[in-house]
Amino acid sequence: MAKNMIDVDHLTIRFNLANQKVNNLKEYTIKMIKHELMFQEFFALKDVNLHVAKGESWGLIGTNGSGKSTLLKAVTGILKPFEGTVKVRGKIAPMIELGAGFDMELTARENIFLNGAVLGHSNSFMEEHFDDIVEFAGLGDFLDSPIKNYSSGMKARLGFAVATMVDPEILIVDEVLSVGDYQFRKKCAERMGEMLSGGTTLLYVSHDIDSVKRLCTHAMWLDHGDVIMAGPAREVCDAYNTRQEQNFLIEKKEKEVRKAKESGNKYDYLIVGAGLYGATFAQEAFKAGKRCLVIDRRDHIGGNVYTEKVGDINVHCYGAHIFHTSNPQIWSYVQRFASFNNFINTPIAMYKGEGYNLPFNMNTFSKLWGLYTPEEVQAKIASQIADLGITEPKNLEEQALSLVGRDVYEKLVKGYTEKQWGRDCKELPAFIIRRLPLRFTYNNNYFSDRYQGIPMDGYTAMVEKMLEGVDVMLETDYKTFIKDHAGEFGKIVYTGPVDEYFDYQLGHLQYRSVRFETEQLDMPNYQGNAVVNYTEREVPYTRIIEHKHFEFGEQENTIISREYPQEWKPGLEPYYPINDEENNALYAQYEALAAKEKNVIFGGRLGKYKYYDMDKVILEALLDVQKELKRKLIDLPEEA
Ligand SMILES: Cc1cc2nc3c(=O)[nH]c(=O)nc-3n(C[C@H](O)[C@H](O)[C@H](O)COP(=O)(O)OP(=O)(O)OC[C@H]3O[C@@H](n4cnc5c(N)ncnc54)[C@H](O)[C@@H]3O)c2cc1C
């Protein structure tokens, strides 16, 4: 097996840092004899291993003081190991501190020979290459001037020209490309490129991570002398960049908290609720330099869109959530935080063991009646509606019958709706169903929106990204929290139930709730579809969600959730506002109270007592935060 060009094994480099300043040699000697010299040990590298094969190019990355240059110096032999070994096979061209061996009083001509000697070249060899060096360094008329008069760029040019005069087997470069003008940097990069394609091995240190990605096959990330990661350059550089961004955010946050302490107010905004509304508001306010604290009484972020990874299946813990919108701005906005898959919702309705496609379309009708043309189907529905003779529907049953006829109503609407509302359709008001869309095409796509999908890593990861950099406190209820922290916030953004905010002083708003029963099954595929509705009354649940199908999962097991609608009472999760006349009137009174709370912004489905789809709630939050910050965020139409 070919030997490596560089083998670094268990390398530890130790420096002794003097505890006090010693001004000159005399003082140093006296202190040493008197045993007054105290040192502190400092480990610049700790147990580092690096093995570089011929032709490989390794980038060393890390913040200042991480040990990158120390490692280069150990490889070039400038520093000796405290522990471990360094073996180098091949001739090195070190470009660590370009022109480090120059004598400032000598001319460039004299320094070329001096520097060449330092690098181990003979006088005749230097004479042979003299003209090339001068040409590459571009010194022109300054060849016979003392280099103390040179700019740092000119010195670097000269140093680079001498160091790269021969094609070395190993090239060691420490940040030299950052000095000098554009032309020089380009010339250096070209020469290095030529060397690499000629089989030279490279060790390269730079803070310019893009140049590491470009030049290197491998990278090692060092931090305070420890190796954090080593491997393919792209992977290591990406991980390093991510960490740097995180560190930047943490520093920014710490700065904000310091600023906040000085100003008395801890935060500009207290955002109650880590759901989509709260996360969108927090994200935009934070980006605008506002200090935000998000609290949520649940033990997780995301509100109702929360997904939990069980094995590698993302479970939609509060019911199926399918993102769909016709608003290109909102679609492009959410792409900032997640990549979406191309899931299309095509639910199935199960009635007494028979499956029908939803929404009601030609596939549904042909299964129901064996009719295959829109004309026949429209005639069938029209005749069923006419037979019923309902002119003024008095309840939901009559309303539905007058919209879709008897067969569709009885098999696909009645039982499902009664379970949803916990009451007989005859006892439900007609307004609940205004429309029952019928499609006379063979199209099972439930939504007619232009964009649709599911975040590939789950909704929680998406909301996590939205809340990056923002302080979040979970299991924290607003009412309890604010007792001890009143006055610490510029403003409050409240996405909890509006009636709860006012201590139910005007009475309770009503909701429908849902109980989810989740089960793991030892089989790869339970129902073959993400969503199956059970439309007969006798089956106690309304639908079964099979979570893996939202992500086209191919796991060996599966997870399903049955949904049982239930009457809401205090203590249960309020899911769907019941926007009937009575509740709307009560909400109008709460809304009037809310308008008087000048320091509170009420938002989201609970704050506004209104059902929002996800795109709509994000849009509402963006419009609100835009108004609040008095700046345009994105081109937002009022309708999602
Ligand atoms: C079963 C179901 C299925 C849905 N499916 C879809 C779908 O497929 N597609 C779609 O577009 N939309 C869907 N939605 C709608 C979607 O869930 C909402 O648009 C979205 O969750 C609303 O976000 P939000 O921030 O307003 O509210 P939430 O997500 O409810 O967030 C509010 C947060 O505030 C917290 N909170 C409340 N009070 C307090 C308090 N006093 N102190 C501290 N924290 C508090 C809550 O714990 C909660 O986490 C569905 C909704 C339901 C109920």
The ligand as an ORCA input file, in Angstrom:
! r2SCAN-3c Opt
* xyz 0 1
  C     -57.771     18.704     13.160
  C     -57.261     19.847     12.335
  C     -56.770     19.610     11.058
  C     -56.313     20.666     10.278
  N     -55.843     20.406      9.022
  C     -55.388     21.402      8.249
  C     -54.927     21.156      6.926
  O     -54.920     20.030      6.462
  N     -54.487     22.209      6.190
  C     -54.484     23.483      6.683
  O     -54.068     24.404      5.972
  N     -54.902     23.745      7.940
  C     -55.345     22.748      8.739
  N     -55.772     23.003     10.014
  C     -55.664     24.383     10.540
  C     -54.314     24.651     11.229
  O     -54.167     23.764     12.293
  C     -54.290     26.102     11.717
  O     -54.271     26.966     10.641
  C     -53.071     26.492     12.560
  O     -52.707     25.509     13.453
  C     -53.384     27.764     13.309
  O     -52.239     28.232     13.970
  P     -52.342     29.176     15.228
  O     -50.976     29.638     15.538
  O     -53.391     30.187     15.015
  O     -52.929     28.264     16.380
  P     -52.356     27.024     17.171
  O     -51.617     26.129     16.279
  O     -53.474     26.448     17.922
  O     -51.317     27.676     18.190
  C     -51.721     28.370     19.356
  C     -50.783     27.982     20.474
  O     -51.052     28.827     21.582
  C     -50.875     28.079     22.762
  N     -51.632     28.727     23.833
  C     -52.960     28.956     23.867
  N     -53.279     29.594     25.007
  C     -52.136     29.776     25.696
  C     -51.833     30.380     26.954
  N     -52.777     30.918     27.724
  N     -50.544     30.379     27.364
  C     -49.567     29.818     26.592
  N     -49.819     29.248     25.410
  C     -51.079     29.235     24.948
  C     -51.420     26.708     22.405
  O     -50.890     25.724     23.277
  C     -50.984     26.554     20.964
  O     -49.760     25.844     20.880
  C     -56.306     21.980     10.794
  C     -56.813     22.219     12.066
  C     -57.305     21.171     12.832
  C     -57.863     21.457     14.171
*
